[in-house]
Amino acid sequence: MTDSLSTTGSATPTGSLTGEPDTAPLYVRISNLAAVLIPFLGVIAAAVLLWGQALSWVDLGLLLGMYILSGLGITIGYHRLFTHRSFEAPGAVKATLIALGSMAVEGPLLRWAAQHRRHHQHSDRVGDPHSPHLHGDGILGMLKGLWHAHMGWMFEMHPIGMKKYVPDLLADRLIVTSSNLFSVWVVLGALLPTLVGGLLTMSWMGALLGFLWGGAVRVFLIHHVTFSINSVCHLWGTRPFRSRDHSRNNPIFGVLGFGEGWHNNHHAFPASARHGLRWWEIDLGYWVIRLLAALGLAWNVRVPAGDVMAEKMAR
């Protein structure tokens, strides 16, 4: 594995709209955290109540297994490999990661990557497709911002700009073909836990529960985690590095998002394959990339040098 000391992208700090970003009011951050955590707690409560009746170790295994596979497809594939080109990989790995990322049902790779690059270009400014900070003041503005950043932006019309934002991806036939097969991967992501659940229990009920927990509930959870990177991680957390936006490190989603929640780190060094830049910042996505590199399945893995990180530490 070779580490590049360069970090390209929108990492250079240029200040926010009015200088250094201010911390959102406490009531805004509490409301945001409650809106995100309550559905998770609801799923946990439902799982406890249904244990032994509509939830077993098989169902739990399918939920966790499919969550990990599709989640890594998003963070390693959609995000770090294709959107930010933070490492290189052979065609088989690329195709596999696109398939796994598609199973998270967050849209075809090309559209996802274009929107995310647009987000970095305009982060927390006009043009950002999902900033929580551009919707007015007061409680109403706060609520509009939270809804918009979390999922409301998906119901609005935003120019994708494929030729502008992802010309490099459009030039790769493998990437284009795999992205265009999005619907196939989505169906496969639903069929796999259904089939495995049915075979392991040898029952139609096992197949149905496999679909519900390994398919529907899993997609709900992974969507909620991804959406929280857009909302929570621009409102609640720490800012160890200077960046030109409101991005923040949030340990909850650092873990649940396989490293994605170290969002200030990422916005400070967008080309880095490693998001958890300090030893205690758990980054499962980077660990898997390191494993791929050890197996010869990833190379040119880009991470910022220590002196580069020191220069961008918040003062």
C-alpha positions as CSV (number, residue, x, y, z in Angstrom):
1,M,0.0,0.0,0.0
2,T,1.2,3.5,-0.8
3,D,0.0,6.5,1.0
4,S,-0.2,9.8,-0.8
5,L,0.6,12.9,1.3
6,S,-1.5,15.2,-0.9
7,T,-5.1,16.1,-0.2
8,T,-7.1,17.6,-3.0
9,G,-10.7,18.9,-3.1
10,S,-12.4,21.7,-1.2
11,A,-10.1,21.3,1.9
12,T,-8.6,24.8,1.9
13,P,-10.3,26.9,4.6
14,T,-11.9,30.0,3.3
15,G,-14.1,30.9,6.2
16,S,-17.9,30.6,6.3
17,L,-20.5,33.0,5.1
18,T,-19.7,35.3,8.1
19,G,-16.3,34.1,9.2
20,E,-15.8,31.0,11.4
21,P,-19.1,28.9,11.6
22,D,-21.0,29.5,14.8
23,T,-22.4,26.7,16.9
24,A,-26.1,26.1,16.3
25,P,-28.4,27.0,19.2
26,L,-28.7,24.3,21.9
27,Y,-32.4,23.8,21.2
28,V,-31.7,23.2,17.5
29,R,-29.1,20.6,18.3
30,I,-31.3,18.9,20.9
31,S,-34.3,18.8,18.5
32,N,-32.1,17.3,15.8
33,L,-30.6,14.7,18.0
34,A,-34.1,13.7,19.3
35,A,-35.5,13.4,15.8
36,V,-32.7,11.1,14.8
37,L,-32.4,9.0,17.9
38,I,-36.1,8.3,18.6
39,P,-36.7,6.2,15.5
40,F,-33.6,4.2,16.3
41,L,-34.8,3.6,19.8
42,G,-38.2,2.7,18.4
43,V,-36.6,0.0,16.2
44,I,-34.6,-1.3,19.3
45,A,-37.8,-1.4,21.4
46,A,-39.7,-3.3,18.6
47,A,-36.8,-5.8,18.3
48,V,-36.9,-6.4,22.1
49,L,-40.7,-6.9,22.1
50,L,-40.7,-9.1,19.1
51,W,-37.7,-11.3,20.2
52,G,-38.7,-15.0,20.0
53,Q,-41.9,-14.2,18.1
54,A,-41.0,-12.2,14.9
55,L,-37.2,-11.8,15.5
56,S,-34.6,-14.5,16.0
57,W,-30.8,-14.9,15.8
58,V,-31.2,-15.7,12.1
59,D,-33.2,-12.5,11.5
60,L,-30.7,-10.4,13.6
61,G,-27.8,-11.9,11.7
62,L,-29.4,-11.1,8.4
63,L,-30.1,-7.5,9.6
64,L,-26.5,-6.9,10.7
65,G,-24.9,-8.8,7.8
66,M,-26.8,-6.9,5.1
67,Y,-26.4,-3.6,7.0
68,I,-22.6,-4.0,7.1
69,L,-22.3,-5.1,3.5
70,S,-24.5,-2.4,2.0
71,G,-23.1,0.2,4.4
72,L,-19.6,-0.6,3.4
73,G,-20.7,-0.4,-0.2
74,I,-21.7,3.2,0.4
75,T,-18.8,4.4,2.5
76,I,-16.0,2.5,0.8
77,G,-17.4,2.4,-2.7
78,Y,-19.9,5.2,-3.5
79,H,-18.1,7.7,-1.2
80,R,-14.4,7.1,-0.8
81,L,-13.5,5.2,-4.0
82,F,-15.8,6.8,-6.6
83,T,-16.7,10.2,-5.4
84,H,-13.4,11.2,-3.9
85,R,-11.0,8.8,-5.6
86,S,-9.2,8.3,-2.3
87,F,-7.8,4.9,-3.5
88,E,-7.7,2.7,-6.6
89,A,-9.0,-0.8,-7.0
90,P,-9.4,-3.4,-9.8
91,G,-12.6,-3.8,-11.8
92,A,-14.0,-6.7,-9.8
93,V,-13.7,-4.7,-6.6
94,K,-15.3,-1.7,-8.3
95,A,-18.2,-3.7,-9.6
96,T,-18.8,-5.4,-6.2
97,L,-18.8,-2.2,-4.3
98,I,-21.2,-0.6,-6.7
99,A,-23.6,-3.6,-6.3
100,L,-23.3,-3.5,-2.5
101,G,-23.8,0.3,-2.4
102,S,-26.8,0.0,-4.6
103,M,-28.4,-2.4,-2.2
104,A,-28.6,0.5,0.3
105,V,-31.2,2.0,-2.1
106,E,-29.7,5.5,-2.0
107,G,-29.8,5.9,-5.8
108,P,-27.5,5.0,-8.7
109,L,-23.8,5.6,-8.1
110,L,-23.4,8.3,-10.8
111,R,-26.3,10.4,-9.4
112,W,-25.1,9.9,-5.8
113,A,-21.5,10.9,-6.6
114,A,-22.6,14.0,-8.6
115,Q,-24.8,15.2,-5.8
116,H,-22.0,14.6,-3.2
117,R,-19.4,16.4,-5.2
118,R,-21.9,19.3,-5.6
119,H,-22.3,19.2,-1.8
120,H,-18.6,19.6,-1.2
121,Q,-18.3,22.4,-3.8
122,H,-21.1,24.5,-2.1
123,S,-21.0,23.0,1.5
124,D,-23.4,25.0,3.7
125,R,-23.8,27.7,1.1
126,V,-26.3,28.4,-1.7
127,G,-26.1,25.4,-4.1
128,D,-25.6,22.8,-1.4
129,P,-28.3,20.2,-2.0
130,H,-28.8,19.3,1.7
131,S,-27.5,22.0,4.1
132,P,-29.6,22.5,7.3
133,H,-28.3,26.1,7.6
134,L,-30.0,27.9,4.7
135,H,-33.7,28.0,5.7
136,G,-34.2,31.0,7.9
137,D,-33.9,31.8,11.6
138,G,-36.1,30.8,14.5
139,I,-37.9,27.6,15.3
140,L,-39.6,27.5,11.9
141,G,-36.3,27.9,10.0
142,M,-34.7,25.3,12.2
143,L,-37.5,22.8,11.5
144,K,-37.3,23.5,7.8
145,G,-33.5,23.1,7.9
146,L,-33.6,19.8,9.8
147,W,-36.3,18.3,7.5
148,H,-34.5,19.5,4.3
149,A,-31.0,18.2,5.4
150,H,-32.3,14.9,6.7
151,M,-34.5,13.8,3.8
152,G,-36.6,16.7,2.4
153,W,-34.0,17.6,-0.2
154,M,-34.7,14.3,-2.0
155,F,-38.2,15.5,-2.8
156,E,-37.0,18.7,-4.4
157,M,-35.6,19.3,-7.9
158,H,-31.8,19.8,-7.9
159,P,-29.7,20.0,-11.1
160,I,-27.5,16.9,-11.2
161,G,-24.9,18.1,-13.6
162,M,-23.5,14.7,-14.5
163,K,-21.1,16.0,-17.2
164,K,-19.9,18.8,-14.8
165,Y,-19.5,16.7,-11.6
166,V,-18.6,13.2,-12.7
167,P,-17.0,13.3,-16.2
168,D,-14.3,10.9,-14.9
169,L,-16.9,8.3,-13.9
170,L,-18.9,8.7,-17.1
171,A,-15.7,7.8,-19.0
172,D,-15.4,4.4,-17.3
173,R,-17.7,1.9,-19.1
174,L,-17.6,-0.5,-16.1
175,I,-18.8,2.2,-13.7
176,V,-21.5,3.4,-16.0
177,T,-22.8,-0.1,-16.7
178,S,-22.8,-1.1,-13.0
179,S,-24.5,2.1,-12.1
180,N,-27.2,1.6,-14.7
181,L,-27.9,-1.8,-13.2
182,F,-29.0,-0.1,-9.9
183,S,-32.5,-1.6,-10.0
184,V,-31.1,-5.1,-10.4
185,W,-28.8,-4.7,-7.4
186,V,-31.7,-3.3,-5.3
187,V,-33.9,-6.4,-6.1
188,L,-30.9,-8.7,-5.4
189,G,-30.4,-6.9,-2.0
190,A,-34.0,-7.8,-1.1
191,L,-33.9,-11.3,-2.4
192,L,-30.7,-12.4,-0.7
193,P,-31.9,-12.1,3.0
194,T,-35.3,-13.5,1.9
195,L,-33.7,-16.6,0.3
196,V,-31.2,-17.1,3.2
197,G,-33.9,-16.7,5.8
198,G,-36.1,-19.2,4.1
199,L,-33.3,-21.8,3.6
200,L,-32.0,-21.5,7.2
201,T,-35.4,-21.9,8.7
202,M,-36.9,-24.0,5.9
203,S,-40.1,-22.0,6.1
204,W,-42.0,-19.3,4.3
205,M,-42.2,-17.3,7.5
206,G,-38.4,-17.4,7.8
207,A,-38.2,-16.0,4.2
208,L,-40.7,-13.3,5.0
209,L,-38.9,-12.3,8.2
210,G,-35.6,-12.4,6.3
211,F,-37.0,-9.9,3.9
212,L,-38.4,-7.7,6.6
213,W,-35.3,-7.5,8.9
214,G,-32.5,-8.0,6.3
215,G,-34.3,-6.0,3.7
216,A,-36.8,-3.3,4.8
217,V,-35.6,-2.6,8.3
218,R,-32.0,-2.7,7.2
219,V,-32.7,-0.1,4.5
220,F,-34.6,2.1,6.9
221,L,-31.6,2.1,9.4
222,I,-28.9,2.7,6.8
223,H,-31.0,5.5,5.2
224,H,-31.4,7.1,8.6
225,V,-27.6,6.9,9.3
226,T,-26.7,8.4,5.9
227,F,-29.3,11.1,6.2
228,S,-27.9,11.9,9.7
229,I,-24.5,12.6,8.2
230,N,-26.2,15.5,6.3
231,S,-28.2,16.8,9.2
232,V,-26.6,15.8,12.6
233,C,-23.0,16.1,11.4
234,H,-23.6,19.7,10.3
235,L,-25.1,20.6,13.7
236,W,-23.8,18.5,16.5
237,G,-20.2,17.5,17.3
238,T,-16.7,18.8,17.4
239,R,-14.6,20.7,14.9
240,P,-10.9,19.7,15.4
241,F,-9.9,21.0,12.0
242,R,-10.6,24.2,10.1
243,S,-13.1,23.9,7.3
244,R,-15.2,26.3,5.3
245,D,-18.5,24.9,6.5
246,H,-20.3,23.6,9.6
247,S,-19.2,20.0,9.3
248,R,-18.7,18.3,12.7
249,N,-17.3,15.0,14.1
250,N,-20.1,13.0,15.7
251,P,-18.9,9.8,17.5
252,I,-22.4,8.1,17.3
253,F,-22.4,8.2,13.5
254,G,-18.7,7.7,13.4
255,V,-19.5,4.2,14.6
256,L,-22.9,3.6,13.0
257,G,-21.7,5.0,9.6
258,F,-18.4,3.0,9.5
259,G,-16.3,6.2,9.8
260,E,-18.6,8.6,7.9
261,G,-19.5,10.5,11.1
262,W,-16.0,11.9,11.5
263,H,-17.4,14.5,9.1
264,N,-15.2,17.5,10.0
265,N,-12.2,15.4,9.4
266,H,-13.6,14.4,6.0
267,H,-14.5,18.0,5.0
268,A,-11.0,19.2,6.0
269,F,-9.4,16.4,4.0
270,P,-11.9,15.2,1.4
271,A,-9.5,13.1,-0.6
272,S,-8.4,11.0,2.4
273,A,-9.4,7.4,2.5
274,R,-9.2,7.6,6.3
275,H,-11.9,9.5,8.0
276,G,-11.1,8.6,11.6
277,L,-7.8,10.5,11.8
278,R,-7.0,9.9,15.5
279,W,-6.4,6.5,17.1
280,W,-9.7,6.5,19.0
281,E,-11.9,7.5,16.0
282,I,-13.3,4.2,14.9
283,D,-13.3,3.9,11.1
284,L,-14.4,0.5,10.0
285,G,-14.4,1.7,6.4
286,Y,-10.7,2.5,6.5
287,W,-9.8,-0.7,8.2
288,V,-11.5,-2.6,5.3
289,I,-9.6,-0.5,2.8
290,R,-6.4,-1.4,4.6
291,L,-7.3,-5.1,4.4
292,L,-8.0,-4.8,0.7
293,A,-4.6,-3.1,0.2
294,A,-2.9,-5.9,2.2
295,L,-4.5,-8.4,-0.2
296,G,-3.4,-6.4,-3.3
297,L,-7.0,-5.3,-4.0
298,A,-6.5,-1.6,-3.3
299,W,-3.6,0.8,-3.9
300,N,-2.6,4.4,-4.0
301,V,-4.5,4.8,-0.7
302,R,-4.5,8.5,0.1
303,V,-4.2,9.8,3.7
304,P,-3.0,13.3,4.9
305,A,0.5,13.6,6.3
306,G,0.9,14.5,10.0
307,D,2.3,17.9,9.3
308,V,-0.6,18.7,6.9
309,M,-3.1,17.8,9.6
310,A,-1.2,19.8,12.2
311,E,-1.4,22.9,10.0
312,K,-5.2,22.6,9.8
313,M,-5.9,22.0,13.4
314,A,-8.4,24.5,14.8
315,R,-6.8,27.2,16.8
